[in-house]
Amino acid sequence: MRVPGVYGRLCGKKLNPRLQTIYDTELPLVDCSEAFLGQESTLIDPSTPWWMEIGFGDGIHLRTQLQRNPHVHFLGVEVFRPGIAQCLKDLSQNARNQLHIFPHNVHLLMPRLPKTVIEKIFILFPDPWPKYRHHKRRLLQPEFLSQCWKVLKDEGKLIIASDVIPLIHWMQNNLLEHQGFQYVEGAYSSDPLEWPAWPCDLTLSTYGRKAVHKTYFIWKKCLKQMHV
Ligand SMILES: C[S@@+](CC[C@H](N)C(=O)[O-])C[C@H]1O[C@@H](n2cnc3c(N)ncnc32)[C@H](O)[C@@H]1O
């Protein structure tokens, strides 16, 4: 399979010395790259709850979820090195035990994950790529949805947030057309007048805090259509 590139602000940005030290000393303690890029991985025990956040930015949402859900293992995926370092700053030992970071392109990880092991996948404020010629860079392509379908447990959830109306419309269309997911709650249309209130258990990420009009939607894996 062709691995799509990572576009936009990138990993290459130089870190200030403090963040560089955090990155160099803390990341190796939670880095799960080898577990997934080497031989077949046994890191995930399907009898324990595993959640995943793709593109966690500086990790504000991820860290809150770690704190609120001490029984959950969290797989965080991000390529932006300053964000990874921020996320790892002053992390407690408990949180460190729960956290597994894959600091590379998510498209390298998805095919290596075992089937039906993840309970929830959070994708908060994915890059919108507004120009038509860049739509192919958007994350929730049909093939990516099939990969999410494969790794999610039965009835596992995709939790998505955005403030970009054309992107919301595009993502919801892709979810509908895929047929392997069923709407659960949140926005069902891209019309802001029909958006429900922001749920209090979904912590606002940094992009979420900046967004004036924003919404979320949750779809769950359904078994009616075998889509992989
Ligand atoms: C618009 S930002 C949102 C960050 C965060 N979720 C928030 O709401 O504040 C999108 C994030 O996704 C990350 N990202 C984009 N494509 C990615 C990929 N293929 N693999 C891993 N991370 C990716 C970017 O580095 C960026 O930090």
The ligand as an SDF file (V2000), in Angstrom:
LIG
                    3D

 27 29  0  0  0  0  0  0  0  0999 V2000
   -5.0320   20.8970   13.2570 C   0  0  0  0  0  0  0  0  0  0  0  0
   -3.9680   20.0260   14.3130 S   0  0  0  0  0  0  0  0  0  0  0  0
   -5.0390   19.5690   15.6760 C   0  0  0  0  0  0  0  0  0  0  0  0
   -4.2650   19.2110   16.9090 C   0  0  0  0  0  0  0  0  0  0  0  0
   -5.1180   18.7680   18.1360 C   0  0  0  0  0  0  0  0  0  0  0  0
   -5.8890   17.5820   17.8120 N   0  0  0  0  0  0  0  0  0  0  0  0
   -6.0200   19.8720   18.6070 C   0  0  0  0  0  0  0  0  0  0  0  0
   -7.2510   19.7510   18.4090 O   0  0  0  0  0  0  0  0  0  0  0  0
   -5.5140   20.8670   19.1780 O   0  0  0  0  0  0  0  0  0  0  0  0
   -3.8080   18.4440   13.4760 C   0  0  0  0  0  0  0  0  0  0  0  0
   -2.6770   17.5980   14.0390 C   0  0  0  0  0  0  0  0  0  0  0  0
   -2.6230   16.3420   13.3490 O   0  0  0  0  0  0  0  0  0  0  0  0
   -1.2730   15.9820   13.1510 C   0  0  0  0  0  0  0  0  0  0  0  0
   -1.2020   15.0910   11.9690 N   0  0  0  0  0  0  0  0  0  0  0  0
   -1.6240   15.3880   10.7200 C   0  0  0  0  0  0  0  0  0  0  0  0
   -1.4160   14.3660    9.8810 N   0  0  0  0  0  0  0  0  0  0  0  0
   -0.8610   13.3810   10.6350 C   0  0  0  0  0  0  0  0  0  0  0  0
   -0.3950   12.0510   10.3350 C   0  0  0  0  0  0  0  0  0  0  0  0
   -0.4950   11.5560    9.0930 N   0  0  0  0  0  0  0  0  0  0  0  0
    0.1300   11.3120   11.3220 N   0  0  0  0  0  0  0  0  0  0  0  0
    0.2270   11.8270   12.5980 C   0  0  0  0  0  0  0  0  0  0  0  0
   -0.1880   13.0670   12.9350 N   0  0  0  0  0  0  0  0  0  0  0  0
   -0.7170   13.8360   11.9700 C   0  0  0  0  0  0  0  0  0  0  0  0
   -0.5630   17.3060   12.9050 C   0  0  0  0  0  0  0  0  0  0  0  0
    0.8240   17.2400   13.2010 O   0  0  0  0  0  0  0  0  0  0  0  0
   -1.3030   18.2370   13.8500 C   0  0  0  0  0  0  0  0  0  0  0  0
   -0.6830   18.3580   15.1020 O   0  0  0  0  0  0  0  0  0  0  0  0
  1  2  1  0
  2  3  1  0
  2 10  1  0
  3  4  1  0
  4  5  1  0
  5  6  1  0
  5  7  1  0
  7  8  2  0
  7  9  1  0
 10 11  1  0
 11 12  1  0
 11 26  1  0
 12 13  1  0
 13 14  1  0
 13 24  1  0
 14 15  1  0
 14 23  1  0
 15 16  2  0
 16 17  1  0
 17 18  1  0
 17 23  2  0
 18 19  1  0
 18 20  2  0
 20 21  1  0
 21 22  2  0
 22 23  1  0
 24 25  1  0
 24 26  1  0
 26 27  1  0
M  CHG  2   2   1   9  -1
M  END
$$$$
